Amino acid sequence: MLRKESMIVEKNVIACELHDYVEVACMYNYQLKLILKDGQVMEGKAVDIVQSDDHRELLIIDNGAQEQVDLMTLSKMQVLTPNANFKEVIF
């Protein structure tokens, strides 16, 4: 059994298994509800993953404006799009 702590890899990058779910969400432009570790809730359409100048991975979501969400701040990603390949990912 993998413990939650083992899912975080060095250099502040999420584990590949979790990254794959974010990539699929972007590929299909899923509508997401994101719950951040600080309790903040965001909703928007998954657009892309980019890397910042300081090498952080950022999820771009579109909720009328494009916002960047550091993948390391994610606690939960819920998919709101009907018939999606998955419904929820816990980070």
Phi and psi in degrees as GROMACS dihedral restraints (atoms count N, CA, C in turn):
[ dihedral_restraints ]
;  ai    aj    ak    al  type     phi  dphi    fc
    3     4     5     6     1   -84.0    20    10
    4     5     6     7     1   131.3    20    10
    6     7     8     9     1   -85.5    20    10
    7     8     9    10     1   153.7    20    10
    9    10    11    12     1   -53.0    20    10
   10    11    12    13     1   -39.6    20    10
   12    13    14    15     1   -64.6    20    10
   13    14    15    16     1   -28.9    20    10
   15    16    17    18     1   -77.4    20    10
   16    17    18    19     1   -10.6    20    10
   18    19    20    21     1   -81.1    20    10
   19    20    21    22     1   -13.5    20    10
   21    22    23    24     1   -96.5    20    10
   22    23    24    25     1   126.8    20    10
   24    25    26    27     1   -97.7    20    10
   25    26    27    28     1   162.0    20    10
   27    28    29    30     1   -56.5    20    10
   28    29    30    31     1   165.0    20    10
   30    31    32    33     1    68.1    20    10
   31    32    33    34     1    24.4    20    10
   33    34    35    36     1    55.7    20    10
   34    35    36    37     1    46.7    20    10
   36    37    38    39     1  -121.6    20    10
   37    38    39    40     1   136.6    20    10
   39    40    41    42     1   -73.1    20    10
   40    41    42    43     1   158.8    20    10
   42    43    44    45     1   -62.0    20    10
   43    44    45    46     1   150.6    20    10
   45    46    47    48     1   -55.6    20    10
   46    47    48    49     1   -39.2    20    10
   48    49    50    51     1   -60.6    20    10
   49    50    51    52     1   -39.6    20    10
   51    52    53    54     1   -75.7    20    10
   52    53    54    55     1   -38.6    20    10
   54    55    56    57     1   -59.8    20    10
   55    56    57    58     1   -37.9    20    10
   57    58    59    60     1   -58.3    20    10
   58    59    60    61     1   -40.5    20    10
   60    61    62    63     1   -63.7    20    10
   61    62    63    64     1   -39.4    20    10
   63    64    65    66     1   -66.3    20    10
   64    65    66    67     1   -41.3    20    10
   66    67    68    69     1   -62.1    20    10
   67    68    69    70     1   -42.2    20    10
   69    70    71    72     1   -63.5    20    10
   70    71    72    73     1   -41.9    20    10
   72    73    74    75     1   -58.8    20    10
   73    74    75    76     1   -40.3    20    10
   75    76    77    78     1   -70.1    20    10
   76    77    78    79     1   -41.9    20    10
   78    79    80    81     1   -59.5    20    10
   79    80    81    82     1   -38.5    20    10
   81    82    83    84     1  -100.2    20    10
   82    83    84    85     1     5.6    20    10
   84    85    86    87     1    51.1    20    10
   85    86    87    88     1    46.3    20    10
   87    88    89    90     1   -64.4    20    10
   88    89    90    91     1   144.3    20    10
   90    91    92    93     1   -79.8    20    10
   91    92    93    94     1   126.0    20    10
   93    94    95    96     1  -121.0    20    10
   94    95    96    97     1   152.7    20    10
   96    97    98    99     1  -117.8    20    10
   97    98    99   100     1   118.7    20    10
   99   100   101   102     1  -107.0    20    10
  100   101   102   103     1   131.1    20    10
  102   103   104   105     1  -111.5    20    10
  103   104   105   106     1   120.7    20    10
  105   106   107   108     1   -89.8    20    10
  106   107   108   109     1   162.3    20    10
  108   109   110   111     1   -60.1    20    10
  109   110   111   112     1   -25.8    20    10
  111   112   113   114     1   -87.3    20    10
  112   113   114   115     1     5.1    20    10
  114   115   116   117     1    92.7    20    10
  115   116   117   118     1   -10.5    20    10
  117   118   119   120     1   -64.9    20    10
  118   119   120   121     1   142.5    20    10
  120   121   122   123     1  -117.7    20    10
  121   122   123   124     1   133.3    20    10
  123   124   125   126     1  -132.4    20    10
  124   125   126   127     1   147.4    20    10
  126   127   128   129     1  -129.7    20    10
  127   128   129   130     1   147.6    20    10
  129   130   131   132     1   170.2    20    10
  130   131   132   133     1   171.8    20    10
  132   133   134   135     1   -86.0    20    10
  133   134   135   136     1   129.1    20    10
  135   136   137   138     1   -66.7    20    10
  136   137   138   139     1   128.5    20    10
  138   139   140   141     1  -113.6    20    10
  139   140   141   142     1   -52.1    20    10
  141   142   143   144     1  -166.2    20    10
  142   143   144   145     1   167.2    20    10
  144   145   146   147     1  -117.5    20    10
  145   146   147   148     1   129.2    20    10
  147   148   149   150     1  -126.5    20    10
  148   149   150   151     1   164.4    20    10
  150   151   152   153     1  -111.3    20    10
  151   152   153   154     1   132.7    20    10
  153   154   155   156     1   -78.4    20    10
  154   155   156   157     1   170.8    20    10
  156   157   158   159     1   -60.0    20    10
  157   158   159   160     1   -28.9    20    10
  159   160   161   162     1   -96.9    20    10
  160   161   162   163     1    21.6    20    10
  162   163   164   165     1    69.4    20    10
  163   164   165   166     1    21.6    20    10
  165   166   167   168     1   -85.4    20    10
  166   167   168   169     1   145.7    20    10
  168   169   170   171     1   -92.2    20    10
  169   170   171   172     1   131.0    20    10
  171   172   173   174     1  -123.3    20    10
  172   173   174   175     1   130.0    20    10
  174   175   176   177     1   -87.0    20    10
  175   176   177   178     1   128.0    20    10
  177   178   179   180     1   -94.4    20    10
  178   179   180   181     1   122.4    20    10
  180   181   182   183     1  -118.9    20    10
  181   182   183   184     1   148.7    20    10
  183   184   185   186     1  -112.6    20    10
  184   185   186   187     1   115.2    20    10
  186   187   188   189     1  -129.5    20    10
  187   188   189   190     1    42.0    20    10
  189   190   191   192     1   103.7    20    10
  190   191   192   193     1   -33.6    20    10
  192   193   194   195     1  -133.9    20    10
  193   194   195   196     1   153.4    20    10
  195   196   197   198     1   -86.2    20    10
  196   197   198   199     1   127.2    20    10
  198   199   200   201     1  -118.2    20    10
  199   200   201   202     1   150.2    20    10
  201   202   203   204     1  -106.4    20    10
  202   203   204   205     1   132.9    20    10
  204   205   206   207     1  -124.0    20    10
  205   206   207   208     1   119.5    20    10
  207   208   209   210     1   -64.2    20    10
  208   209   210   211     1   124.6    20    10
  210   211   212   213     1   -59.7    20    10
  211   212   213   214     1   -27.9    20    10
  213   214   215   216     1   -71.4    20    10
  214   215   216   217     1   -13.6    20    10
  216   217   218   219     1   -92.6    20    10
  217   218   219   220     1    -5.1    20    10
  219   220   221   222     1   -74.2    20    10
  220   221   222   223     1   136.1    20    10
  222   223   224   225     1  -107.3    20    10
  223   224   225   226     1   -41.1    20    10
  225   226   227   228     1  -150.5    20    10
  226   227   228   229     1   143.1    20    10
  228   229   230   231     1  -125.5    20    10
  229   230   231   232     1   116.8    20    10
  231   232   233   234     1  -107.5    20    10
  232   233   234   235     1   135.2    20    10
  234   235   236   237     1   -94.7    20    10
  235   236   237   238     1   123.2    20    10
  237   238   239   240     1   -95.2    20    10
  238   239   240   241     1   -13.3    20    10
  240   241   242   243     1   -69.1    20    10
  241   242   243   244     1   127.2    20    10
  243   244   245   246     1   -62.1    20    10
  244   245   246   247     1   147.5    20    10
  246   247   248   249     1    58.9    20    10
  247   248   249   250     1    29.7    20    10
  249   250   251   252     1   -71.9    20    10
  250   251   252   253     1   164.4    20    10
  252   253   254   255     1   -69.4    20    10
  253   254   255   256     1   -21.6    20    10
  255   256   257   258     1  -152.4    20    10
  256   257   258   259     1   164.7    20    10
  258   259   260   261     1  -113.4    20    10
  259   260   261   262     1   -34.0    20    10
  261   262   263   264     1  -153.7    20    10
  262   263   264   265     1   142.5    20    10
  264   265   266   267     1  -131.5    20    10
  265   266   267   268     1   130.6    20    10
  267   268   269   270     1  -101.9    20    10
  268   269   270   271     1   128.3    20    10
